[in-house]
Amino acid sequence: MASPQANRLTPESPLAAVFRQMGSGLFPPVTETFDRGKTIFFPGDPAERVYFLIKGAVKLSRVYEAGEEITVALLRENSVFGVLSLLTKQRSDRFYHAVAFTPVELLSVPIEQVEKALQSDPDLPMVLLRGLSSRIIQTEMMIETLAHRDMESRLISFLLILCRDFGIPNGSGITVDLKLSHQAIAEAIGSTRVTVTRLLGDLRDQEKISIHKKKITVHDPVMLGQSFA
C-alpha cells in the first residue's frame, strides 16, 4: 500500500494541497491576496516563507545600481517561489523584488516547515525542481527579450512569452489569459505606457493582435515571431 506522502504527489493532487499539508498546528499555511502592483517582498527582506501562487501572476525583478529594474520572470499559477535559501542551504535575504503583476492569491509556508517536508518526503524535491526548471527557462527568455534594443522587438518577444506561459488557444489564435494594462506591460519590458500603447495600436492595425477587455489575442504567434527574427 502506498504511503500517504506518496499519494499526495499524484497528478490528482495539486501542489497547493502539498503546501497546505506542510504546516503544523503551530505554523499553518497562510493565504494572502495582493492587488496589482503591490509588493510581496523586497530585495533584502528576510527569507522566512516559501510561496505558492494560487491565482494570478507575479513579477520577479532586480533593481540595479543605476536604478533600472529588470524583469527576470513572470510567474503563473501553480508556481513556487522564494526558495533560494533552500537551494543554497544558507539562510539569506531575498534576492528579488516580487510584485503582484495582476491581482494574486498566494499560499505561504514557513521555510522551516518546507525544509522538514523536503527531508521527510523523497518525492517533494523533484516536484519543486520541475517548477524551478520552468522558471529558469522563462528567465532566459526574459533576458533575451530585454536584449532587444528597439521596443517593438521587446514587446513582440514579451507577447510570445505570454502566449507560451499564459496562452489559451481558440479560433482566433492564442489569447493571453491575463488582464493586462498598458502600464503593466511597459513595466515588464522597461518601456513607457505611451510607447506600449502606440506599439500595441500598430500591431492591432496590422491585424496581428486584438484586445478585448484587456486580454490580448495573438492571431498567429509564428508569423508574429518572424516579424522581428
C-alpha positions, -999 to +999 in steps of 0.1 A: +000+000+000+013+034-009+021+058+019+000+090+024+031+111+014+033+092-020-004+096-026-004+133-021+020+139-050-001+121-077-014+142-106-048+142-090-034+161-060-023+197-068+008+212-054-014+236-034-026+206-014+010+197-006+016+232+007-015+231+028-003+199+044+032+212+051+023+234+081+018+221+115-008+232+140+017+259+153+027+271+118-003+267+095-001+278+058-013+314+053-034+325+023-028+361+012-041+383-015-023+413-032-037+439-055-019+446-088+014+465-082+017+456-045+050+443-033+051+407-019+087+411-007+116+434-014+153+425-020+170+423+013+139+411+032+144+381+054+137+348+036+112+334+061+085+319+039+081+299+007+052+309-016+028+290-039+009+311-064-028+300-065-042+327-088-028+355-109+007+364-120+038+375-100+067+395-115+102+389-102+127+416-109+161+430-099+169+467-093+205+476-103+227+505-091+217+528-120+181+524-108+170+503-137+145+475-128+149+443-149+121+417-150+136+382-147+104+361-146+067+363-148+052+335-127+019+319-135-005+299-113+009+268-096+044+283-094+066+281-063+090+310-054+110+323-025+131+291-023+166+304-029+176+298+007+166+261+004+189+257-026+219+274-012+215+258+023+222+292+038+197+315+054+199+345+031+179+376+025+156+380-006+174+384-039+145+395-060+117+421-058+084+402-060+054+422-072+018+413-080+016+417-118-021+411-116-043+406-085-030+375-069-038+349-043-008+332-025-003+303-001+028+306+020+045+283+044+074+290+069+107+280+054+114+256+084+083+236+075+094+233+039+128+221+050+112+194+072+089+183+043+118+180+019+137+158+044+107+135+051+093+132+016+116+119-012+093+129-040+089+166-030+124+178-041+117+166-077+083+184-077+100+217-067+128+211-091+104+208-120+088+241-111+122+258-108+133+244-142+103+262-158+113+294-140+149+292-153+137+287-189+115+317-186+142+339-170+164+331-200+136+341-224+131+374-205+168+381-207+166+376-245+136+399-246+154+427-228+185+423-250+165+437-279+173+474-282+141+485-300+109+485-280+088+469-308+110+438-307+109+437-269+071+440-270+067+412-296+091+389-277+072+396-245+039+388-261+053+355-273+064+346-238+029+354-225+014+332-252+037+304-241+030+306-204-005+321-202-020+314-236-053+297-243-057+285-280-090+294-296-104+300-331-088+334-333-053+324-322-039+324-287-055+346-260-033+356-231-053+347-200-044+378-181-060+412-180-030+434-187-028+472-185-005+490-209+014+503-178+019+468-165+034+457-199+056+488-200+070+480-166+078+444-176+098+454-207+114+486-195+093+509-216+067+536-211+029+534-212+027+558-241+052+537-262+034+505-254+000+520-263+014+531-297+031+498-305+000+477-295-021+500-317+002+494-346+000+456-341-037+458-339-039+480-371-018+453-388-044+427-375-016+408-358-033+411-324-067+420-310-076+432-275-108+426-257-114+436-221-076+440-215-070+404-228-046+402-258-051+377-286-022+369-309-037+357-341-006+339-355+023+336-330+046+321-356+041+349-380+045+375-352+078+359-342+090+360-377+084+397-379+115+405-359+135+373-363 
